[in-house]
Amino acid sequence: MIELTHPWIFVLLPLPLLVRFGLPAYRQREDAVRLPFFAALAQASGVAVRDGAAVVAHRRMALVAGAAIWALLLLALAEPVRLGPPKEISKASRDVILAIDISGSMDKVDFPGPDGKAQQRFAAVQDVVSAFLESREGDRVALIVFGSQAYVQAPLTEDLDTVEALLQQTEVGMAGPHTALGDAIGLAIHTFEASDIDERLLILLSDGNDTASRMSPINAAEIARDKGVTLFAIGVGDPKASGEDRLDMEALSALAARTGGEGFFAADAQALDTIYQQIDAQTPRAQDTLRWRQREPLGYVALLLAVAVGVLLLGVFWLGARRRSAT
């Protein structure tokens, strides 16, 4: 499909005719033979004396070629473009950060799997998070892992396959044996600062209480709230355990509530999967779609045709002049 960017330019199409018939003819003085008896000669012949004028006759070919060149020049100024098929691009409308606990306690094999058999806590989290990532099309996702320290494993990206691959390469204990909840939230806030998207969602998965943070989890949650970050905390540990392995679900829920989010307790893999569905229901994704069509400019074609017509006309005149001179 071809479209003109400035179709109104064709209002100038009749301009040469207006100039030809609307403006007075151009007069040019030329030398002539002076006759001393010119007045008597004119009187004798009965011709009235007046200013002389010679109208140059234009060839029909020149008129046609001139009209074609003028029309082609206007066509080039109108900027014709060839439109490609319509395309749609989905643009991320929400940023999601997954902050996953990989402290030493996540190595325990006591988390009920889908088949009822106990499996490693972190392995269960990996499986469910992988399924969660498969439904994140349209979101940008980042991965933070934390133990004694918090690290950005994958920055905010729409390449969810890479995020999942990095998650599968993560192992328990890589960030230290302890749990730094506050530092993980603080690192997530810092990661969100590189984003210009308003909807920011932080999903925190942990099986222990805070034992190693330099930043207080409460202060981190308040800063997150001020920065427009909504926190959902998911507890995957044993609330009845003690020490490093104890899950303080009350504290996790309180942190989430400070940001307008919610805390969840995942008793098994199925419950963990259901939690993700609940989070999606509470924060529905509004996907932005960009529609566009490729535009190929064609104005140069009209200019080339105008030049070709002009060169052809000059060539015809030159050949005609040579023939006349030869005869």
C-alpha positions in Angstrom: 0.0 0.0 0.0 1.3 3.4 -1.0 0.4 6.6 0.9 1.2 10.3 0.5 2.6 12.0 3.5 1.6 15.5 2.2 -1.2 15.1 -0.4 -2.2 18.7 -0.1 0.9 19.6 -2.1 -1.0 18.8 -5.3 -3.0 22.1 -4.9 0.0 23.6 -6.7 -0.5 21.4 -9.8 -2.3 24.1 -11.9 0.3 26.8 -10.9 2.1 26.8 -14.3 -1.2 27.4 -16.1 -2.0 30.3 -13.7 1.4 31.8 -14.4 1.1 31.3 -18.2 -2.4 32.8 -18.6 -2.6 35.0 -15.6 0.6 37.0 -15.8 1.4 39.5 -18.6 3.8 38.2 -21.3 7.4 39.0 -20.9 8.6 41.7 -23.2 12.2 42.0 -24.4 13.6 44.8 -26.5 15.7 43.7 -29.5 17.8 45.6 -32.1 16.0 46.2 -35.5 16.7 47.8 -38.8 15.8 51.5 -38.8 14.1 52.8 -42.0 13.9 56.6 -42.4 10.8 56.1 -44.6 9.1 53.6 -42.3 6.1 55.8 -41.5 5.5 56.4 -45.2 5.8 52.7 -46.0 3.3 51.8 -43.2 0.9 54.4 -44.4 1.1 53.2 -48.0 0.5 49.7 -46.9 -2.4 50.6 -44.6 -0.8 49.1 -41.5 -1.1 50.9 -38.1 2.2 51.5 -36.4 2.6 49.9 -32.9 5.2 48.2 -30.7 6.4 45.0 -32.3 6.1 41.6 -30.5 7.1 38.1 -31.4 5.5 35.1 -29.6 7.7 32.2 -29.3 6.0 29.0 -30.3 6.4 26.1 -27.9 6.7 22.5 -29.1 4.0 20.2 -28.0 6.6 17.7 -26.8 8.2 20.4 -24.6 4.8 21.3 -23.0 4.0 17.7 -22.3 7.5 17.0 -20.8 7.3 20.2 -18.7 3.9 19.2 -17.3 5.2 15.7 -16.5 8.3 17.1 -14.7 6.2 19.5 -12.7 3.8 16.7 -11.6 6.7 14.4 -10.7 8.4 17.2 -8.6 5.1 17.7 -6.7 4.8 13.9 -6.2 8.3 13.9 -4.7 7.4 16.8 -2.4 4.3 14.9 -1.3 6.7 12.2 0.1 5.1 9.0 -1.1 5.8 6.0 1.2 5.1 2.3 0.9 3.5 0.9 4.0 4.4 -2.6 5.2 2.0 -4.9 6.9 0.8 -3.8 10.4 2.9 -5.1 13.3 2.4 -5.1 17.0 5.1 -5.0 19.8 4.3 -5.7 23.4 5.9 -3.3 25.7 6.6 -4.2 29.4 4.0 -2.4 31.6 5.1 -3.9 34.9 8.5 -4.7 36.5 8.7 -7.8 38.8 11.7 -8.6 41.0 12.0 -12.1 42.5 14.1 -12.1 45.6 14.8 -15.7 46.5 16.4 -16.9 49.7 19.4 -19.3 49.1 20.7 -19.4 52.7 21.8 -22.7 54.1 18.4 -23.6 55.6 17.0 -23.8 52.0 18.9 -27.1 51.6 16.6 -29.0 53.9 14.6 -31.8 52.3 11.3 -31.3 54.1 9.1 -29.4 51.6 6.1 -31.5 50.4 6.3 -31.8 46.6 3.4 -32.3 44.1 3.6 -36.1 44.5 3.6 -35.8 48.3 7.3 -36.7 48.7 9.6 -34.5 50.6 12.0 -32.5 48.4 14.6 -29.8 48.9 13.1 -26.4 49.7 15.0 -24.6 47.1 14.4 -27.2 44.4 10.7 -26.8 45.0 11.0 -23.1 44.7 12.9 -23.4 41.5 10.2 -25.6 39.9 7.4 -23.3 40.8 9.2 -20.1 39.9 10.1 -21.6 36.5 6.4 -22.2 35.9 5.7 -18.6 37.1 8.2 -17.1 34.7 6.5 -18.9 31.7 3.4 -16.7 32.3 5.3 -13.4 32.7 5.2 -12.4 29.0 4.7 -8.7 28.9 6.6 -8.1 32.2 10.2 -7.3 32.9 11.6 -9.6 35.5 14.8 -9.4 37.6 16.2 -12.1 39.9 17.9 -11.3 43.3 19.3 -14.1 45.4 20.3 -13.5 49.0 21.8 -15.3 52.0 24.3 -13.4 54.2 24.5 -11.0 51.3 22.1 -10.0 48.5 23.1 -10.1 44.8 21.5 -9.3 41.5 21.5 -12.5 39.6 19.7 -11.0 36.6 18.8 -7.3 36.1 15.4 -6.2 34.8 14.9 -7.8 31.4 12.2 -9.2 29.1 14.5 -12.2 28.3 12.7 -14.5 30.7 14.6 -17.6 29.3 17.8 -16.1 30.6 16.3 -15.4 34.0 15.1 -19.0 34.3 18.5 -20.3 33.1 20.3 -18.2 35.8 17.8 -19.4 38.4 18.5 -23.1 37.5 22.3 -22.4 37.9 21.8 -21.0 41.3 22.8 -23.2 44.3 22.0 -23.0 48.0 24.7 -21.4 50.0 26.2 -19.3 47.2 25.4 -16.1 49.0 26.3 -17.3 52.5 24.5 -19.3 55.2 22.5 -16.6 56.9 19.4 -14.6 55.9 19.5 -10.9 55.0 15.9 -9.9 54.3 16.4 -6.2 54.7 19.4 -6.1 52.4 17.5 -8.0 49.8 14.6 -5.5 49.9 17.1 -2.6 49.8 18.8 -4.1 46.7 15.5 -4.5 45.0 14.7 -0.9 45.6 18.0 0.1 44.1 17.3 -2.2 41.1 13.9 -0.5 40.5 15.6 2.9 40.3 16.7 2.1 36.8 13.1 1.6 35.8 10.7 4.3 34.4 7.6 1.9 34.8 5.2 2.9 37.6 3.9 -0.6 38.5 6.7 -2.3 40.5 6.2 -5.7 42.2 8.6 -7.4 44.6 8.0 -11.1 45.4 10.2 -12.2 48.3 10.6 -15.9 49.1 12.3 -16.9 52.3 12.3 -19.8 54.8 14.0 -17.9 57.7 13.9 -14.8 59.8 16.3 -11.9 59.3 19.7 -12.7 60.9 22.3 -10.8 58.8 20.9 -7.5 57.4 22.7 -4.3 57.7 19.5 -2.5 56.8 16.5 -3.0 59.0 13.7 -4.9 57.1 11.1 -2.5 58.5 13.0 0.6 57.2 13.6 -1.1 53.9 9.8 -1.9 53.6 9.0 1.8 54.3 11.4 3.0 51.7 9.9 0.5 49.2 6.4 1.9 49.9 7.7 5.4 49.3 9.2 4.3 46.0 6.0 2.8 44.8 7.1 -0.8 45.3 4.5 -3.4 46.4 5.9 -6.3 48.4 4.5 -9.8 48.5 6.3 -12.0 51.0 6.1 -15.8 50.7 7.2 -18.0 53.6 8.4 -21.5 52.6 9.9 -22.7 55.9 8.8 -24.4 59.1 7.0 -22.0 61.5 7.7 -24.5 64.3 11.4 -24.6 63.8 13.9 -22.6 65.9 17.0 -20.6 65.4 18.2 -20.0 61.8 15.5 -22.3 60.4 12.6 -20.6 62.1 10.1 -18.9 59.8 8.8 -15.7 61.2 5.6 -15.5 59.1 4.2 -12.7 61.2 7.2 -10.5 60.4 7.0 -11.3 56.7 3.3 -10.4 56.6 4.0 -7.1 58.5 6.7 -6.2 56.0 4.4 -6.8 53.0 1.5 -4.9 54.7 3.6 -1.8 55.0 3.9 -1.6 51.2 0.2 -2.5 50.5 1.1 -6.1 49.7 0.4 -9.4 51.6 2.2 -12.2 53.2 1.5 -15.9 52.3 2.6 -19.2 53.8 3.4 -21.9 51.3 2.9 -25.3 53.0 3.7 -27.2 49.8 4.5 -26.8 46.1 0.8 -26.7 45.2 0.1 -24.0 47.7 3.1 -22.0 46.3 1.7 -22.2 42.8 -1.7 -21.1 44.1 -0.1 -18.1 45.8 1.3 -16.9 42.4 -2.2 -17.1 41.0 -3.5 -15.0 43.9 -0.8 -12.4 43.4 -1.8 -12.1 39.7 -5.4 -11.7 40.6 -4.6 -8.9 43.1 -2.3 -7.1 40.7 -3.6 -7.7 37.2 -1.2 -7.0 34.4 -2.1 -4.1 32.0 0.0 -4.8 28.9 1.0 -1.9 26.6 0.9 -2.7 22.9 2.7 -0.6 20.3 1.3 -0.8 16.7 3.3 0.3 13.8 3.9 -0.2 10.1 7.2 0.0 8.3 7.4 3.0 6.0 9.6 2.9 2.9 10.1 6.3 1.3 9.6 6.5 -2.5 10.1 10.2 -3.2 13.5 9.5 -4.8 11.7 7.5 -7.5 9.7 10.5 -8.6 12.8 12.7 -8.6 14.7 10.2 -10.8 11.8 10.0 -13.2 11.7 13.8 -13.4 15.4 13.9 -14.2 15.0 11.2 -16.8 12.3 13.1 -18.6 14.4 16.3 -18.6 17.4 14.5 -20.0 15.3 12.7 -22.6 13.8 16.1 -23.7 17.3 17.7 -24.0 18.5 14.7 -26.0 15.6 15.1 -28.5 16.3 18.8 -28.9 20.0 18.2 -29.4 19.4 15.5 -32.1 17.0 17.9 -33.8 19.5 20.7 -33.8 22.2 18.4 -35.3 19.9 17.3 -38.1 19.0 20.9 -39.0 22.6 21.9 -39.0 23.5 19.0 -41.2 21.0 19.9 -43.8 
